[in-house]
Amino acid sequence: MARKIRVVIAKPGLDGHDRGAKIIARALRDAGMEVIYTGLHQTPEQIVETAIQEDADAVGISILSGAHMTLVPRILDGLRENGVEDVLVVVGGTIPREDVAALKEQGVAEVFTPGSPVSEIVEFLRTHVPVEAS
């Protein structure tokens, strides 16, 4: 039997709105995944540390503040520097269309903007996160 996918849901920076992150966290949990929600106002370093400590398969970054081109690369770099570049990183929030390609070039697997169906996010993770039998 395959083990559950472990996903860290993180809110970096000063962004104080977490309703969307909590909806996604619940949907992933309801889909059978293990979800670790970091809470608000996390630094990139805290998010990387949580991903390592929780042995996460994926990190979902929820960001509405507009600081995605600063904070997300720091998270990606931190994962690489700690040897966990195999952790899948997805981003959700108000990301301008012109920034999506740049984020993907830096290592983000997918970007989900407002209105993305929750089922699409669940299916993306199920399809792109390899889970070995425990």
N, C-alpha and C positions, 0 to 999 in steps of 0.2 A: 504494500500500500504506500502511495506517495505521501510525503509529509506535506504539511500546509505551507503555502507561500507566506513568508514573513515580510511585512511591509511597514516601514517607518513613514508616518505622515508628519511632515514638518512645516512650521510657519516661521520662516526666517525674518529677521529684521524688525522694523517697527510696526509692521502691518498688524492691526488689532482686530481684524475681522476673521473669525474662524468658522463661521457657519458652514461654508462650502467644504472645508477640510473635514469637519465633523460628519457631514453627510456622506462624503466619500469614505471616510474611515468606517462608518457603520455599514455602508454598502459592501465594502470589501470583507468585513467581518461576516456579514450575512451570506456572502458568497463562499465562505469557508476558509478565508485567509486569516492569519494571525496579524493583528494590527497594533502597532505601538504609536500612539499619538504623543508628540513631544510637547504640545502646548504652544502658547504664543511667545513671541520675542526671542527666538532661539538664534544664536550666532551660528555661522557656518561650521565653526569648530565643534560646537555642541551637537549639531546634527550629524557630523561625521563620527563623532565619538559614540553617539547613540546607535548609529548604523553598525559600527564595529562591535559594540557591547552586546547588541541584540542579534548579531549574526544575521543581519537583514539580507534578503534576496533583492529587495527593491526599496528605493526611497522616493516618496511622492512629495514634491515641494509645492506648497500652495502659496502663491504670492500675488498680492493685489496692489502693492505699493509703488510699482514701477521700478524697483531696484533689482529686477531680475538679471540684468546684464552685469551687475556687480556681484550679487550674492550667489547666484547659481554657479558661475565659474569657480568661486572660492570653494564651494562644496565639492564640485567635480575634482578640483586640484587636491583637496584634502583627502578624498577617497583614493586617488591615485598615489599620493605621497605615503599613504598608509597601506598600500598593497591590496586594496579592495576595489580595484577598478572593475571587477566583475559584477558589482552591485548595479542593477538597472536603475536609472534615474529618469523619472518623469516629472513634468512640471504642469501645474494647472493654475489658472487665474487669468488676469487681464494682461495678456501678452500681445503686443502689437504684431500683426502678421509679418512685418518686415524683420522682426527679431527671432522668429521661429527657426529659420534656416541657420542663423548664427548660433543659436543654442544647440541645435542638432549637430552642427560642425564641431562644437566643443565637447560633445559626448552625451547630450540629453537624448534619450531614446524616443520620446514623444512629448508633444505639448498639447494639452487639452484646454481649450478656451471655454468661456461661459457658454452654456447651452449644450456642451458635449454630453451625450447620453451616458449615464452611469454604467450601463451595460457595456458600452464601448470600452470604458476604462477597465472594467473587470476582465473582459475578453482579451484586451491587449496584454494585461499582466499574465493571464493564464497562458497565452500564446508565447510570450517572450521571456518568461522566467522559467529556466530549467529547474525542475524539482526532482531530486533523486529519492529513491525509496529510503525510508529510515531504518 
